[in-house]
Amino acid sequence: MTKSSLNDSDLARIRSTNGFLHPMQATGACRGRGATVLPVSDMKWDAALPEIPNNRQPKREPAAIGVEGSCEMRSPPSPQTIFSGCILALGLFAALYVASSFIFPVVLAFMLNLLLQPVVDLLGRLRLPRVIGALLVILVGLGTFVGLIAALSVPAATWAQRLPEGIPRLEARLVVLSGPIQALQNAIQQVEQAAGTSGQQGFNIALRPDMGLTGALLAGARAVLDGLFTTVLVLYFLLVSGNIFLRRIVEILPRFSEKRQAVDISQQIEKDISAYLLTVTAMNVAVGCATATAMYLCGLGDPLLWGATAFLLNYIPILGPLFGTGIFFLAGMLSFDSLEWALLPPALYFGIHLVEGETLTPMLLARRFTLNPVLIILSLVFWFWMWGIPGAVLAVPMLAILKIICDRVGPLTAVGRLLEG
């Protein structure tokens, strides 16, 4: 019997509950030891099975929690397994921190692949080759990104020039806070003196004398361009290859239950994360449009800049809107003479976020994502410490992927239960 590669229809049949293989039909490929592993395309599907006595009926393996039709939770792993997992996790996090300049663009490419893969599949159903479809999707995305930066560069530079001129106005407006700020500084100095340290010490920051502001900006721009090139390159080949990694994993796994579990996990991750990213992106576009309209109506100026700011900050749950409220508060202080009008932009922005973040988005995502809010905050803080603002953007999708995997892998069901909201 000749061996053939798996295709998308084989993966769909593996995941289907109607495609259950009897051990006798699998000719030892799924459960036997030392037998030749047959491709799924060579196995018999939905054939009529001979009647087998009840005492000889094959027993199906218990399903993990999170799979439909199962309500059992497996016992937690042994302490040795937990200790080994902790050691592995510490080593993995250390590698992620040290090699962040390489790993983050790759992780971002995989996330964008989950978002853009349905678009490439749609173009493929329209008889467009995957090579051309992937290239077209990436070019459209890059063109939108570059056009957005070009449109926002002029108003952003204008506000940057206005900031030094508005500092005296900010100091005059915030004079009521000088007393609490001074009291806080005195308290910090007293704590430092009680701990035996001098309040004058602070942190020692080493600056390179040969690198000025221009050199720092050029170095940062080079790092961003390197990461962008890596992301685009990896993303293109991921979009072109499709499900090639899943097919190879299914061919390697010896048991049919493991094959079906791998297909189920992969397709569930792609389905849920794609829905999450599409929903969040659509809601962020709505928030950006509403913010731009509100800022235009209240007379703040440059509504496109503020709409784009609200759009980008809304990708960071909780922390992004809080930071955005502070930005709109400073913009209002710099733009309006009256304190009531200066408080109007942050109030409008906070109201828009309240409607979106507390009503619309939870209603749309409640069926797919029920994550522990405490763990969401910890994940945001952790990945912000690891990778900065881009890490905070990817914190929630990575936490959702972890929960999907834990819900469908038997020894990790307790962890998945812990991640549930």
N, C-alpha and C positions, 0 to 999 in steps of 0.2 A: 504494500500500500504506500503510495507516494505521499510525502509530507508537503503540506501547503501552509501558507501563512494565513493568519486570521484577518478577517475584514470586519467592517463595522456591523454588518448583519450578524456575524458570529457573536460579537460582544453583546448585542441586544438580546440574542437568544440565550446567552449564558445568564444574563440578569433576569430573564423572564422566569416566573415561577412555573410556567408550563413546560419548561425545558429541563425538568428534573430527569437525570440519568439514573437508571437502575445499575447497580454494580456489575451485574452480569452483562449488561449491554455495553458498558464502558470497556470490556475486555481487559480489566486490570489497570486501565490507564489512570483511574481516579483513586482507587484504594489499594491496589496491589503493589507489592514491592518488587523492584527489579523488572517491571514490565515497561514496554515502550510507551512513552507518552504520546498519544495520538492528538493531532490537531482537532479542534472542535468541528471543523468542516467535515472530518472523516467519521465522526461519531454518529450514531443513530439517534434521531430526535423524534419524540412523540410516537414511537412505534408501539404496537400492541404488545403488552407484557403478558407472559404466561401467569396463570394463577399460582400463587405461592401460599403454602399453609401459613396460618397466623403466627405459629411459633418460629417460622423462618423468614418472616418479613424483615427487610432491612430497616435498621433504625437510622433515622435522620439525626444529624448532629444538632444539639440545642443551639438556637439562635441567640446572638448577643442582644443586649438591651438596645432599643432604638430601631430594631428591625420589626416590621409590621407583623403582628400575630404573636409577639412574645412579650411577656410581662415579668420574666425572671431576671434576676441580677446575679451574676456569678460572684463567688466569694472573692474578697480582695486578695491581691498577690502576697506572697510571703515577704518577710522583712529582708531576706537576701536579695530578692528581686527588686524591691523598692530601693535598697541601698545601691545596687548596680545601676538602676535607672537614674538615681540622683547623680552618681559619678559621671554617667554618660551625658546627662543634661548639662552639668557644669563644664565638661570638656567642650560640648557643642556650643554653649554660650560664649566660652572663651574664644573659640574659633570665629564665631560670628562677630565678636567685638574686634578682634585683631585684623581680620580680613574683610572688614565692612566695606571698604572701597571696591571690592570685587563682588562680594556676596549680595549686597543690597541691590545693585543693578540687575543681577540675575533673578532675585526674588521679585523685584518689580516687574520684570519681563514675564514671569510666570503669572502674576496677578493680572497684568494687562492681557495675557493670552486667554485667561478665563473670561475676560470682558469682551474681547474681540473675536474669539473663536466662533461664536454663533453667526457673526456677520460674514466671516469667511465661508462658513458652511452654507449660508444663504446664497452667497455668490456662486459657490460650487453647484448648488442645485439649479442655478441659472446658466449652467454650462460654461462658467468661467473657470479656467484652470486655477488651482490653488496658488501656484507661483505668482500669477498676475493678480489674483484677488488679495493675497497677503501684502504684496507690494502696494496695491492701490489703497488698502486700508491704512497702512503705515504712512504713506505720503499724505493722505487726507488728514490724519492725526497730526503729523509734523507741521503741515501747512496751517492748521488751526492754531497750534501752539505758538508758532512764530508770528502769525498775524496778531494773536492776542497780546503777545509781548510788545510788538511794535506799536499797537494801538494804546497800550497803557504806559509806555515809556515816557511820553511827553507830559501827561498830567502828573505822573509820579515824580518826575524831575521838578515840576513846578511846585508841588507841595514840599519837596525836600528843600527848595530854596526859601520857601516861606517859613520853615520851621525855626531857623535862627532868629528871624525878625519877630516871631511870635513868642519867644521864650519870656521876655519881660511881661507880656500880657498874661501868660500862664502863671508866672510868679505872683502877679497882682491878684489874679482870680483865685489862686490856691493859697492865699495868705492865711485863710482860716484853718488850713491844715498844718501850718508851721508849728503850732504848739504841740499837737499829738506826735508829729514826726520828731521834734526835738526831745520829747519825753521818751519816745522809743529808742532814740540814739543813746540817751543817758542810761536807760536800763541795760542796753547791750554793753556799754562800757563798764557798768558795775558788775555784770556777770563775768566779763572777761577779766576784770581785776580780781574777783573772787576766785576765779580758776587759776590765777597766777600768771596771766598773760597780759600783755600791754595792749591797751585799746588803740595804740598807734601802729601796731604791727601789720595786721592784715595779711593778704596773700602776696607772695613774691612772684611777679610775672616777668618772665624773661622775654625781652623783645630783641629781635635781630636788628642791629643798627643799619644793615645794608638793605633792609626791606621796608619801604614806606607804605603809604596807603595804596598807591598805584600797584606796587608789587604784590600786596596782599590780595587786591581785587583780581589781578591777573592770575594768581595762583588759584583762587577760588573759582574763577571762570574756567580755568583749565581742568580742574577736578570735576566740575559740572559737565563739561563737554565730554570728558573721558567716560563718565558714568552714563551719559546720554547715548554715546556711541555703543557702549556695551549693551545697554538695554535694547536699543533698536536692533542690533545684530542678533541677539539671542531671541528677541520677540519674533523677528522675521522667520527664523528657522523653526521656531515652535509652531507658528501659524501654518507653515508649509507642511511640516511633518504630521500634524494632526494628532491621532491617537497611537502613534508608533510606540511610545513607551508603554502604554497600557497593553498593547498587543503582545509585546515581548514579555511583559510580566505574566500575562495569562498563559503564554506558551511555556514559561519556566515552571510555574506552580504545578505540583504533581496531583493535587486533589481537586475534584470538581467543586467542592464547597469553597475552597480557597479561591478558585478562579472566579466564582460568582461573587464572593465577598470583595475581591479586588475590583471587579467591574462595578459593583454597587457603590463602593466607596468613591471611586473615581468619578462616576457619573453624578453622584449626589453632591460631591464637592463642586463640580463644574456647574451643576444646576443651581445650587443654593448661592454660591459666591457670585455667579453671573447675575442672578436675580438681585442680590444685595447691592452689587456695584452699579447695576443699571438703575435700581430704585433710588439709591443715594445720589447718583449723578443727576437723575431727573429732578429730585427734590432740591438739590443744590442749585440747579439752573433756575428753578422757580424762586428760590430764596434770593438768588442774585438779581433776577428781574424785579422782584418785589422791592428789594433794597434800593436798586438803582432808581426805580420810580419814586419811592418815598424820599430819597435824598434830593431828587430833582424838584419835587413838590415843596419841600421845606427850604429850598434855596441854598443847599450846601455846595453845589457845583461839582463838575466832573462825575456825573452819575455812573458812567461806564467803569471808572476806577473803583468806586465803592461797591458796585455790583460784582465786579470780579473779585474784590477782596472778600466779600461775604460768601461768594461761591467757593473760593479756595479754603477759607477758614472753616467752612461747614463740614469739610472732610475729616476734621479732627473733633470727635465727639467731646462735648462738655468743655474742654479746655479751649478749643478754637472759638466758640461763641463768646466765652468770657474775655479772651484776648481781643476779639473784635469789638466788644462793647467798650473796652478801654480806648481802642483806636478811634472809634466814632466820638467818644467823649472828648478826646484831644482835638479832633477835627472841628467839633462844634465850638470848643473854646477858642480856637484860632480864627473861626469864621464869623462868629456873632458877638455883638457887644452885650446883649442881654443874657443873663444867666438862664432864663426860662427857655429862650431859643437855643442856647448852647446845649441844654439837656435834651432837646427834642430829637436830634439824630440818634444818640444811643438808646433813647426810649423806643423809638420806632424800630430800630434794628433788633433790640431785645424782644419786642412784641412779635415781630415776624418770626424770630427763632423760636419763641415760645409756642406759637401756633404750629410751626413745622415740627419742632423736636419733640413736643409733648402730645401731639394729636395725630398729625398726618403720617409721619414716618413710622411710629410704633404701630399704628393701625395696619400699615402695609406690610411690615416685616414681622409682625407678631407670630404668624404661623410658621415662619421659617427659622427665626432666631429668637431664642429665649436664653440669653446669656446673663450670668451673674453680674449685676452692675458694679459690685465691689471689685471683682476680677477685671472688669473692663477698665476701671480707673488704674488698677495696678499694672495692667498690660500697657496702657497709655504711658504711664510714668516710666516703666521699664524700657520700652522700645524707644521712647524719647531719649533716655539716657544712653542707649546703645547706638542709635543711628540718627538722633536729632529729630527735627520736624518730619522728614520723610518716614522715619520709623513710627512716629505717632499716627501718621496717615494709614499705615498698613497694620496697625496693632489689632484693630477689631476684625478685619478679614482673616488674619492669621489665627486669632483666637477662635473664630468660627470654624476654620478648617480643622484645628485641633479637636474641637468638640465633635465634629462629624466623624473623624477617625476614631476617637475614643468610644463613641456610641456603637460602632460596628466592629470593634476588635474586642474579643472576650475578656482578656486580662485587664483592659483599660476602661471597662464599663464604669467602675467606681469613679475614675477621674472624670469621665463624661458626665456623670451624675452631679459631681461637684461643680462643674462648669455651668450647669443648667441654672437659669434664673428662677 
